[in-house]
Amino acid sequence: MAVVGRGRRPRRLELARALGIEQVVDIEADGALDALKRWMDGGADQVYGCAGGGDAVALGLSLVRRRGRYTELALAGGTVPIDLDTVVRHEIEIGGAVSHRPESWRLALELIASGSISTETLERLITAVYPLERWRAAFDAAAGRAEGKVLVVPHGATVASHAGSPPPR
């Protein structure tokens, strides 16, 4: 598995490394795209787009192997052009997915309950915890996209992996 991101959000790339992702690539680094394509040996069977922007979609489609699949998970907020000739020539399937369906939540809870996904791994995704009275700062941190997952907790509540650590400023 590979995670491709941009160096201007180093915390997210560091988090992917810490979670054991095999290839973590700063796509803006010199030679990164060529190195990633060599590692993939012809492209990926499945690429998940998580940014929604035109450049990210174009990059994602360029990484899909012939007869592979590209699934976009983010909303673009408008129209995004794609290279339809490449899609047709390489017979790429394109789809979208919304993560907020009831069956997605049930599956996630089942995976956690079965131990397939550990709570420790999930807690590592939480990079900032804010008290309720600092909700605006939490929303700003999440909107800035430098953080992983940002939590807002009620008065006196803690998250096990962040217990005892000071709240972000």
MOJO-V211354 format. One record per residue. N is the residue number from 1. OMEGA is omega in degrees with one decimal (none if undefined). Layout:
((N:OMEGA) (N:OMEGA))
//
This chain:
((1:177.6) (2:171.2) (3:-179.6) (4:179.3) (5:-179.8) (6:-177.6) (7:179.1) (8:173.9) (9:-173.0) (10:-178.5) (11:179.1) (12:178.0) (13:177.5) (14:178.8) (15:178.4) (16:177.6) (17:-178.7) (18:179.1) (19:174.1) (20:177.0) (21:-173.6) (22:179.8) (23:175.4) (24:-169.7) (25:168.8) (26:-171.2) (27:179.6) (28:179.1) (29:-179.9) (30:176.0) (31:-175.4) (32:-178.0) (33:178.4) (34:179.1) (35:179.3) (36:179.7) (37:176.1) (38:-179.6) (39:-178.4) (40:176.5) (41:176.4) (42:177.4) (43:-178.3) (44:174.5) (45:-176.5) (46:173.9) (47:175.2) (48:175.5) (49:-177.1) (50:-177.0) (51:176.9) (52:-179.1) (53:-176.6) (54:179.8) (55:-179.2) (56:178.8) (57:178.7) (58:177.8) (59:-179.6) (60:179.0) (61:179.6) (62:-178.7) (63:-178.4) (64:177.4) (65:176.8) (66:-178.3) (67:176.8) (68:-175.7) (69:174.5) (70:179.0) (71:178.7) (72:-177.9) (73:-176.0) (74:174.2) (75:-177.9) (76:-177.1) (77:180.0) (78:-178.5) (79:177.1) (80:179.1) (81:174.8) (82:177.2) (83:-176.1) (84:178.8) (85:178.4) (86:179.4) (87:-178.4) (88:-178.4) (89:-177.3) (90:178.2) (91:-179.0) (92:173.4) (93:178.4) (94:177.8) (95:176.4) (96:179.2) (97:175.6) (98:-173.8) (99:-173.4) (100:176.6) (101:-179.0) (102:-178.3) (103:176.9) (104:179.3) (105:178.2) (106:179.3) (107:179.2) (108:179.4) (109:176.8) (110:179.2) (111:177.9) (112:-178.7) (113:-178.8) (114:-178.0) (115:177.9) (116:173.3) (117:-176.7) (118:176.6) (119:177.6) (120:177.8) (121:179.4) (122:-179.3) (123:177.4) (124:177.9) (125:179.8) (126:-177.2) (127:177.7) (128:177.7) (129:-178.6) (130:172.1) (131:-175.8) (132:-177.3) (133:177.5) (134:-176.2) (135:-177.8) (136:177.7) (137:178.1) (138:178.8) (139:177.9) (140:178.8) (141:179.1) (142:-179.8) (143:179.3) (144:173.4) (145:176.1) (146:-178.4) (147:169.5) (148:176.6) (149:179.8) (150:178.9) (151:170.6) (152:-175.2) (153:177.8) (154:-179.4) (155:175.9) (156:-179.0) (157:176.1) (158:171.9) (159:-171.9) (160:-176.2) (161:-178.0) (162:-178.9) (163:178.0) (164:178.9) (165:-178.3) (166:177.9) (167:176.8) (168:178.2) (169:none))
//
